[in-house]
Amino acid sequence: MPASWLPAYEAGRAGAVSGAIDRFLESARIEGLEPDVRRFPEGTKTAKDAARAIGCEVGQIVKSLVFMADGRPVMAFTSGANRVDEAKLAEIVGAGNARRATPEEARAATGFAVGGTPPFGHPERLTCLVDHDLLTWDEIWAAAGTPDSVFPLTPADLLRVTGAIPSGFTAG
């Protein structure tokens, strides 16, 4: 384990854990999870950054991406190694078109800033799709509410708590 990680709970009592992480942790508890949130001062905003900080493969990183499909927000859990094909995503959700949400749209849909969006804990349950490639790993890593926080989970837990539908929406 890299020496740079700091369990969120250690800093939390001193007020260093942000409200976003607290909201994430509360939603995790409601879902029956007790995530091991780790914070990296150098940031984990991109999949490459996160993989480097954690010491895992880029493919194990969950990118929680928000798209607008005919004006409705859709969450696409994408492997850090992959890109989303917007036309495929639109077809899967039965929309005429899909585009990446603006940062403002993503925050309105999830309650979290882009780069730190966790897979659950949003104000309303979103339609969620999951990249098949994420399901091949024993452990995957997702954002925990801020661009410098992540947590590990199993693909089975991701499916259970989000209701995500395994789908072929990636490019290539």
C-alpha contacts under 8 A as a table, 3 or more apart, distances in Angstrom:
res1	aa1	res2	aa2	distance
1	M	5	W	7.91
1	M	54	I	7.20
1	M	55	G	7.02
2	P	5	W	6.32
2	P	53	A	7.01
2	P	54	I	6.66
2	P	55	G	6.88
4	S	40	F	6.30
4	S	41	P	7.70
4	S	53	A	7.66
5	W	38	R	5.75
5	W	39	R	5.63
5	W	40	F	5.44
5	W	53	A	7.97
5	W	54	I	7.94
6	L	10	E	7.26
6	L	11	A	7.82
6	L	38	R	5.48
6	L	39	R	5.25
6	L	40	F	6.83
7	P	10	E	5.66
7	P	11	A	7.32
7	P	36	D	7.05
7	P	37	V	5.83
7	P	38	R	4.66
7	P	39	R	6.32
8	A	11	A	5.57
8	A	12	G	5.87
8	A	17	V	6.28
8	A	37	V	5.59
8	A	38	R	5.70
8	A	39	R	6.18
9	Y	12	G	4.78
9	Y	13	R	7.02
9	Y	17	V	7.63
9	Y	37	V	7.82
10	E	13	R	6.81
11	A	14	A	5.46
11	A	15	G	6.69
11	A	16	A	5.29
11	A	17	V	6.23
12	G	15	G	5.15
12	G	16	A	5.32
12	G	17	V	4.61
13	R	16	A	7.43
13	R	17	V	7.89
14	A	17	V	7.94
15	G	18	S	7.43
17	V	21	I	6.33
17	V	22	D	7.02
18	S	21	I	5.40
18	S	22	D	6.46
18	S	146	T	7.95
19	G	22	D	4.94
19	G	23	R	6.09
20	A	23	R	5.12
20	A	24	F	6.18
20	A	112	F	7.00
20	A	145	G	5.05
20	A	146	T	6.55
21	I	24	F	4.91
21	I	25	L	6.05
21	I	144	A	6.06
21	I	145	G	4.92
21	I	146	T	6.71
21	I	149	S	7.92
22	D	25	L	5.08
22	D	26	E	6.19
23	R	26	E	5.20
23	R	27	S	6.29
23	R	121	G	7.22
23	R	145	G	7.82
24	F	27	S	5.20
24	F	28	A	6.16
24	F	118	P	7.31
24	F	120	F	7.66
24	F	121	G	5.74
24	F	144	A	6.25
24	F	145	G	5.95
25	L	28	A	4.97
25	L	29	R	6.23
25	L	34	E	7.60
25	L	35	P	7.39
25	L	144	A	7.96
26	E	29	R	5.16
26	E	30	I	6.38
27	S	30	I	5.06
27	S	31	E	6.37
27	S	120	F	7.30
27	S	121	G	5.00
28	A	31	E	5.03
28	A	32	G	6.31
28	A	33	L	5.02
28	A	34	E	6.40
28	A	35	P	7.10
28	A	120	F	7.78
28	A	121	G	7.25
29	R	32	G	4.99
29	R	33	L	5.19
29	R	34	E	6.00
30	I	33	L	7.43
31	E	161	V	6.30
35	P	151	F	6.06
35	P	152	P	6.99
35	P	153	L	7.56
36	D	151	F	5.56
36	D	152	P	6.81
37	V	144	A	6.69
37	V	149	S	6.50
37	V	150	V	5.61
37	V	151	F	4.63
37	V	152	P	7.75
38	R	149	S	5.51
38	R	150	V	5.43
38	R	151	F	6.15
39	R	43	G	7.98
39	R	148	D	5.38
39	R	149	S	4.33
39	R	150	V	6.55
40	F	43	G	5.37
40	F	44	T	6.87
40	F	53	A	7.00
40	F	148	D	5.11
40	F	149	S	6.33
41	P	148	D	6.18
42	E	148	D	7.13
43	G	49	D	6.95
43	G	50	A	7.41
43	G	147	P	5.93
43	G	148	D	4.25
43	G	149	S	7.64
44	T	47	A	7.06
44	T	48	K	7.92
44	T	49	D	4.93
44	T	50	A	4.24
44	T	53	A	7.15
44	T	115	G	7.73
44	T	147	P	5.52
44	T	148	D	4.98
44	T	149	S	6.92
44	T	150	V	7.72
45	K	49	D	6.47
45	K	50	A	6.83
45	K	115	G	4.76
45	K	116	G	6.85
45	K	147	P	4.83
45	K	148	D	6.76
46	T	49	D	5.11
46	T	50	A	6.19
46	T	115	G	7.00
47	A	50	A	5.09
47	A	51	A	6.10
47	A	58	V	6.11
47	A	61	I	5.94
47	A	62	V	7.79
47	A	63	K	7.03
47	A	80	G	5.07
47	A	81	A	7.82
48	K	51	A	5.20
48	K	52	R	6.10
48	K	58	V	5.98
48	K	80	G	7.44
49	D	52	R	5.24
49	D	53	A	6.15
50	A	53	A	5.16
50	A	54	I	6.00
50	A	58	V	7.82
50	A	61	I	7.19
50	A	150	V	7.98
51	A	54	I	5.19
51	A	55	G	5.60
51	A	56	C	5.02
51	A	57	E	5.76
51	A	58	V	5.20
51	A	60	Q	7.72
51	A	61	I	6.71
52	R	55	G	5.24
52	R	56	C	6.85
56	C	60	Q	6.77
57	E	60	Q	5.48
57	E	61	I	7.42
58	V	61	I	5.56
58	V	79	S	7.58
58	V	80	G	5.16
58	V	81	A	5.64
59	G	62	V	7.91
59	G	79	S	5.15
59	G	80	G	4.90
59	G	81	A	4.76
59	G	82	N	7.70
59	G	133	D	7.56
59	G	134	L	7.07
60	Q	79	S	6.42
60	Q	80	G	6.64
60	Q	134	L	6.53
60	Q	137	W	6.73
60	Q	139	E	7.03
60	Q	140	I	4.65
60	Q	141	W	6.10
61	I	79	S	5.76
61	I	80	G	4.85
61	I	81	A	7.95
61	I	140	I	5.89
61	I	141	W	4.94
61	I	142	A	6.13
62	V	77	F	5.90
62	V	78	T	5.68
62	V	79	S	5.26
62	V	80	G	5.98
62	V	134	L	7.36
62	V	140	I	6.69
62	V	141	W	5.79
62	V	142	A	4.90
62	V	143	A	7.63
63	K	76	A	7.72
63	K	77	F	5.53
63	K	78	T	5.00
63	K	79	S	6.16
63	K	80	G	5.93
63	K	142	A	6.97
63	K	143	A	7.97
64	S	75	M	6.48
64	S	76	A	5.96
64	S	77	F	4.80
64	S	78	T	6.62
64	S	117	T	6.13
64	S	118	P	6.54
64	S	119	P	5.93
64	S	142	A	7.61
64	S	143	A	7.85
65	L	75	M	5.58
65	L	76	A	5.16
65	L	77	F	6.33
65	L	78	T	7.31
65	L	100	R	7.80
65	L	117	T	7.98
66	V	73	P	6.34
66	V	74	V	5.64
66	V	75	M	4.63
66	V	76	A	6.30
66	V	100	R	6.33
66	V	101	A	5.58
66	V	106	A	5.72
67	F	72	R	7.97
67	F	73	P	5.61
67	F	74	V	5.19
67	F	75	M	6.35
67	F	76	A	7.39
67	F	98	A	6.37
67	F	99	R	5.44
67	F	100	R	4.35
67	F	101	A	4.72
67	F	106	A	7.86
68	M	71	G	5.19
68	M	72	R	5.17
68	M	73	P	4.62
68	M	74	V	6.13
68	M	98	A	5.43
68	M	99	R	5.42
68	M	100	R	6.19
68	M	101	A	5.45
69	A	72	R	5.09
69	A	73	P	6.29
69	A	74	V	6.68
69	A	90	A	6.09
69	A	93	V	7.65
69	A	95	A	5.68
69	A	96	G	7.44
69	A	97	N	5.76
69	A	98	A	4.18
69	A	99	R	6.66
70	D	95	A	5.66
70	D	96	G	6.33
70	D	97	N	5.96
70	D	98	A	6.43
73	P	101	A	7.66
73	P	106	A	7.84
73	P	109	A	6.52
73	P	126	L	6.90
73	P	127	T	7.46
74	V	126	L	6.10
74	V	127	T	5.16
74	V	128	C	5.95
74	V	129	L	7.78
75	M	126	L	6.55
75	M	127	T	6.20
75	M	128	C	4.66
75	M	129	L	6.30
76	A	128	C	5.83
76	A	129	L	4.89
76	A	130	V	5.89
76	A	131	D	7.49
77	F	119	P	7.53
77	F	128	C	7.32
77	F	129	L	6.07
77	F	130	V	4.62
77	F	131	D	6.01
78	T	82	N	6.47
78	T	83	R	7.17
78	T	84	V	7.26
78	T	130	V	6.27
78	T	131	D	5.07
78	T	134	L	7.19
78	T	170	T	7.74
79	S	82	N	5.36
79	S	83	R	7.91
79	S	131	D	6.36
79	S	133	D	6.31
79	S	134	L	5.52
80	G	83	R	7.95
82	N	170	T	6.39
82	N	171	A	7.15
83	R	170	T	5.50
83	R	171	A	5.59
84	V	89	L	7.50
84	V	169	F	5.95
84	V	170	T	4.35
84	V	171	A	5.51
85	D	88	K	5.43
85	D	89	L	6.33
85	D	169	F	5.70
85	D	170	T	5.07
85	D	171	A	4.67
86	E	89	L	5.00
86	E	90	A	6.10
86	E	97	N	7.54
86	E	98	A	5.53
86	E	99	R	6.19
86	E	100	R	7.92
86	E	169	F	7.46
87	A	90	A	5.13
87	A	91	E	6.24
87	A	97	N	6.58
87	A	98	A	6.63
88	K	91	E	5.13
88	K	92	I	6.22
88	K	168	G	7.53
88	K	169	F	5.07
88	K	170	T	7.49
89	L	92	I	5.17
89	L	93	V	6.41
89	L	98	A	6.91
89	L	169	F	5.11
90	A	93	V	5.39
90	A	94	G	5.98
90	A	95	A	4.79
90	A	96	G	6.30
90	A	97	N	5.23
90	A	98	A	5.12
91	E	94	G	5.03
91	E	95	A	5.94
91	E	96	G	7.29
91	E	97	N	7.82
92	I	95	A	7.72
92	I	167	S	7.70
92	I	169	F	7.65
95	A	98	A	7.01
101	A	104	E	7.76
101	A	105	E	5.54
101	A	106	A	5.66
102	T	105	E	5.09
102	T	106	A	6.10
103	P	106	A	5.07
103	P	107	R	6.14
103	P	113	A	7.11
103	P	114	V	6.05
104	E	107	R	5.20
104	E	108	A	6.14
105	E	108	A	5.07
105	E	109	A	6.16
106	A	109	A	5.18
106	A	110	T	6.04
106	A	111	G	7.74
106	A	112	F	7.53
106	A	113	A	7.28
106	A	114	V	6.81
107	R	110	T	5.20
107	R	111	G	4.83
107	R	112	F	5.02
107	R	113	A	5.41
107	R	114	V	7.04
108	A	111	G	5.66
108	A	112	F	7.90
109	A	122	H	7.09
109	A	123	P	7.20
109	A	124	E	7.57
109	A	126	L	7.98
110	T	117	T	7.20
110	T	121	G	7.54
110	T	122	H	4.47
110	T	123	P	6.24
110	T	124	E	7.69
111	G	122	H	5.84
111	G	123	P	6.48
112	F	116	G	6.62
112	F	117	T	5.26
112	F	118	P	7.71
112	F	122	H	7.89
112	F	145	G	6.27
112	F	146	T	7.60
113	A	116	G	5.72
113	A	117	T	6.02
113	A	145	G	7.69
113	A	146	T	7.12
114	V	117	T	5.80
114	V	147	P	7.82
115	G	143	A	7.53
115	G	146	T	6.91
115	G	147	P	4.96
116	G	143	A	5.11
116	G	144	A	6.36
116	G	145	G	4.75
116	G	146	T	3.91
116	G	147	P	4.17
116	G	148	D	7.25
116	G	149	S	7.16
117	T	143	A	5.75
117	T	144	A	6.84
117	T	145	G	5.36
117	T	146	T	6.87
117	T	147	P	7.97
118	P	121	G	7.16
118	P	142	A	6.28
118	P	143	A	4.77
118	P	144	A	5.06
118	P	145	G	5.48
119	P	142	A	7.11
119	P	143	A	7.54
119	P	158	L	7.58
119	P	162	T	6.99
120	F	161	V	7.19
120	F	162	T	6.24
122	H	125	R	6.50
122	H	126	L	7.86
125	R	162	T	7.97
127	T	164	A	7.22
128	C	162	T	6.82
128	C	163	G	6.76
128	C	164	A	4.46
128	C	165	I	6.36
129	L	164	A	4.76
129	L	165	I	4.68
129	L	166	P	5.85
129	L	167	S	6.10
130	V	134	L	7.34
130	V	164	A	5.73
130	V	165	I	5.79
130	V	166	P	4.71
130	V	167	S	5.88
131	D	134	L	5.73
131	D	135	L	7.41
131	D	166	P	6.01
131	D	167	S	5.76
131	D	168	G	6.36
131	D	169	F	6.88
131	D	170	T	7.04
132	H	135	L	5.42
132	H	136	T	7.28
132	H	166	P	5.73
132	H	167	S	6.19
132	H	168	G	6.61
133	D	136	T	5.58
133	D	137	W	7.80
134	L	137	W	6.05
134	L	140	I	7.16
134	L	155	P	6.80
135	L	138	D	7.89
135	L	155	P	5.38
135	L	156	A	7.91
137	W	140	I	6.52
137	W	154	T	7.84
137	W	155	P	7.20
138	D	154	T	6.05
138	D	155	P	7.08
139	E	152	P	6.43
139	E	153	L	5.71
139	E	154	T	4.82
139	E	155	P	6.84
140	I	152	P	5.59
140	I	153	L	5.53
140	I	154	T	5.94
140	I	155	P	6.74
141	W	150	V	6.39
141	W	151	F	5.48
141	W	152	P	4.41
141	W	153	L	6.25
142	A	150	V	5.39
142	A	151	F	5.62
142	A	152	P	6.54
142	A	153	L	7.74
143	A	146	T	6.73
143	A	147	P	7.04
143	A	148	D	7.96
143	A	149	S	5.78
143	A	150	V	4.31
143	A	151	F	6.45
144	A	149	S	5.21
144	A	150	V	4.82
144	A	151	F	6.10
145	G	149	S	6.67
145	G	150	V	7.94
146	T	149	S	5.41
153	L	157	D	6.40
153	L	158	L	6.97
154	T	157	D	5.22
154	T	158	L	6.41
155	P	158	L	4.98
155	P	159	L	6.24
156	A	159	L	5.18
156	A	160	R	6.11
157	D	160	R	4.94
157	D	161	V	6.04
158	L	161	V	5.59
158	L	162	T	5.99
158	L	163	G	7.86
158	L	164	A	7.54
159	L	162	T	5.49
159	L	163	G	5.28
159	L	164	A	5.28
159	L	165	I	7.52
160	R	163	G	5.63
160	R	164	A	7.78
